[in-house]
């Protein structure tokens, strides 16, 4: 079983990687035509909300004592799958 600290470090690293990809997509979206740009901005705003959700879950893990963090891990995994899937869709649209 993965330790709480190892799990947190893995999530932090993955979140940083995805945020770099999102930031690159934001830069590309700035060069899009007006209609496409508006759509990109909405999509990117959603991704930032998802990122905040995952960051909140990481904080919950940090604050959870003992083995109780395993329960938080389940909801964190769900949030992570959500941001990863959505980010993949958005990034592919912006390219």
Buried (B, 14 or more C-beta within 10 A) or exposed (E): EEEBEEBBEEBEEBBEEBBEBBEEBBEEBEEBEEEEBEBBBEBBEBBEEBBEBBBEBBEBBEEBEEEEBBEBBEEBEEBBEEBBEBBEEBBEEBE
